[in-house]
Amino acid sequence: MEKHTVYIVTDSNRTYLEVGHCTDINMRLAEIRNASSALFGNAPKLSNVVYMAFFESKEKAEAHKTQLQHFTRMQREKIIRLKNPNWLNLYAMPTATANKKVVVYA
């Protein structure tokens, strides 16, 4: 049985919030990174996954995605802050940067 993931991805400045749904988050993030750089040179670099929710059925995942898409920006930020108060990247970092220390000021 497939796991369906609903995610919110943003750029480093938190200017854009994109809501999406997929079954393979690794492949989807690679597509997002490649598409934004290949199609538009000035496109935002969406690289930080700040919200993830997992569902067993496609219908529930699609319903949650639709609900998030209809939210205002303020409502989306509130949902993100409930699970990820510091807006940390929830996606596993590459091994080259995994040993760097990160200081978070709240």
C-alpha positions in Angstrom: 0.0 0.0 0.0 1.3 3.4 -1.0 1.8 6.2 1.5 0.6 9.6 0.2 2.4 12.7 1.4 0.9 16.2 1.4 3.7 18.8 1.7 4.3 22.5 1.8 7.6 23.6 0.2 9.1 27.1 0.4 12.1 29.1 -0.7 14.9 30.2 1.7 13.1 33.6 2.3 9.7 32.0 2.9 8.2 34.2 0.2 6.4 31.4 -1.6 4.4 28.5 -0.1 3.6 25.7 -2.5 1.2 22.9 -1.5 1.5 19.5 -3.2 0.7 15.8 -3.0 2.9 12.9 -4.0 3.8 9.3 -3.2 7.5 9.7 -3.4 8.8 12.9 -1.8 12.4 12.4 -2.9 11.5 12.2 -6.6 9.0 15.1 -6.3 11.5 17.4 -4.7 14.1 16.6 -7.4 11.5 17.5 -10.0 10.6 20.8 -8.3 14.3 21.8 -8.1 15.0 20.9 -11.7 11.8 22.4 -13.1 12.3 25.8 -11.5 15.9 26.2 -12.7 15.3 24.7 -16.2 12.1 26.6 -17.1 12.6 30.0 -15.5 16.0 31.4 -14.5 14.4 33.9 -12.1 12.0 31.3 -10.5 12.1 30.9 -6.8 14.3 28.0 -5.6 11.8 26.0 -3.7 14.0 23.8 -1.5 12.7 23.7 2.1 10.0 21.3 3.0 8.4 22.9 6.1 5.2 20.8 6.4 4.5 17.1 5.7 1.4 15.0 6.5 1.1 11.3 5.6 -2.1 9.5 4.5 -2.9 5.9 3.7 -5.6 6.7 1.0 -5.3 9.0 -2.0 -8.7 10.5 -1.3 -7.8 11.7 2.1 -4.5 13.2 0.9 -6.2 15.0 -2.0 -8.9 16.4 0.4 -6.2 17.7 2.8 -4.2 19.2 -0.1 -7.4 20.9 -1.4 -8.1 22.2 2.0 -4.6 23.7 2.4 -4.7 25.3 -1.0 -7.9 27.1 -0.1 -6.3 28.5 3.1 -5.0 32.0 3.3 -1.2 32.5 3.7 -1.8 33.3 7.4 -3.7 30.0 7.9 -1.0 28.0 6.2 1.7 29.7 8.3 -0.3 28.8 11.4 -0.5 25.1 10.3 3.3 25.1 9.6 4.1 26.6 13.0 2.0 24.0 14.9 4.2 21.2 13.6 7.4 23.1 12.8 7.7 26.3 14.9 11.2 27.2 13.6 10.4 26.4 9.9 13.2 23.9 9.8 13.7 21.9 6.6 12.0 18.5 7.2 13.7 16.9 4.2 16.9 15.0 4.9 20.0 17.2 4.2 22.7 16.0 1.8 25.7 14.4 3.4 28.0 17.3 2.5 26.1 19.7 4.8 25.0 17.2 7.4 28.0 17.9 9.7 27.5 21.7 9.9 26.2 23.1 13.1 23.0 25.1 12.9 22.0 27.8 15.3 18.3 28.6 15.5 17.1 31.7 17.2 13.5 31.7 18.2 
